[in-house]
Amino acid sequence: MTPEERRAADEAQCLHYGFRRGTDGFAGCLQRIDLDRRAQSRYNSDMLMMQMSYDLDHPYYGHRYGRHW
């Protein structure tokens, strides 16, 4: 998905939630979607690293999630 397609999908989702373009609520909605996407990406990365460490039989010290065995 291109950045333009992602932005269009995010805007469509905020419109579906009932926000109107050009309002603070609409901007906040877009920001929350972006922050959620970034948090999910960090979590997915940490889980991948943890799984790889299990595969190698070594503990992984996660960025935010503490020590994993």
N, C-alpha and C positions, 0 to 999 in steps of 0.2 A: 504494500500500500504506500503510495507516495505521500509526502507531507500535505499536499493539497487535498488529496482524497481523505486523509485522516482528519484534516481540519473541517472539511465539508461534513463528514460523518459526525464529528463532535458537535458542530453547529446544529445539525439535524436532531441530534439527541437532546440538546438543550432546548430547542424549539418544541420538541415532543414533550419535554417536562413542563412546558408552559412559559418559558422565559421569552422575552422579546429582544430582538437585536438592538444593540445600542444602549442597553440598560446595564446598571451595575450587577444585577442578578445574572444576566446573560454572561458577562465577563467572569463573574465568580464561578458560574457553572463550568465554563471552558477551563478555568484554572484548576478546579477540583478534578475534572477529568484528566488533565495533564499530570497533576500531582499523583493521582491514583495510578496512572499508567507508569510513571517513573518508580513509584514504590513497588509495584508489581514486578517491574523489570529487575530491581535490586533483589527482591525476594527470590525470583526465579534464578538469578545468577548465583546467589548464595546456596540455594538448594542444589543446583548443578554441581557446584564445588563440593558440597557435602557428599553428594552421591559419588563423585569421582574419588573422594577421599576414602569412602567405604570400599570402593572397588580396589583401591591400592592398600587397604588395611592400615590407614593412618588417620589420626584425628584431624579434623578441620576446625580452625579457630575462626568462626564466622565474623564478618564485619560488625554486625549489630546483634547477632543472636547468641553470642557466647560460644562456649566450647561444645563441639559436637563429636561424638564417637561413632 
